[in-house]
Amino acid sequence: MPSGPSLQATQDWAPVVWTKSGPKGKASKSSVEVNAARRSGAAVETEKKLSAGGNKSAHSQVPNAKKLDENTETFKHDTVSHDFKMALQQARLAKKMSQAALATQINEKQSVINDYEAGKAIPNGAIINKLNRSLGVRLPKAK
């Protein structure tokens, strides 16, 4: 005799069918129910959703496209002034520091110092304060 579960028992494999019913109450909007509500005189609100059921991207219709096309204004980020970049270079050279040494001292990359000295950097108050403390000078306003 086997000591495990009984192998002679039959299994009942009854199919399980999941069904999903449609929306009920106010959410149901079949044409039969809408027409019945109209006949009874009830207020019926039906609206077609914008691009419903289509295979279009939601981003294909830009509401302000005309404004964007008409706008010819160019925008630029503010960069450091010529006075600032020259003062930074002179202060660094007065301390006899390289860009890499200054960058290491203020915990930034050398490319950040290079951008500030080339006038390409977007002014950041935290970095300018670090430069002021490290070089021991008061650099002019960035812009």
Secondary structure, 3 states (H helix, E strand, C coil): CCCCCCCCCCCCCCCCCCCCCCCCHHHCCCHHHHHHHHHHCCCCCCCCCCCCCCCCCCCCCCCCHHHHHHCCCCCCCCCCCHHHHHHHHHHHHHCCCCHHHHHHHCCCCHHHHHHHHHCCCCCCHHHHHHHHHHHCCCCCCCC
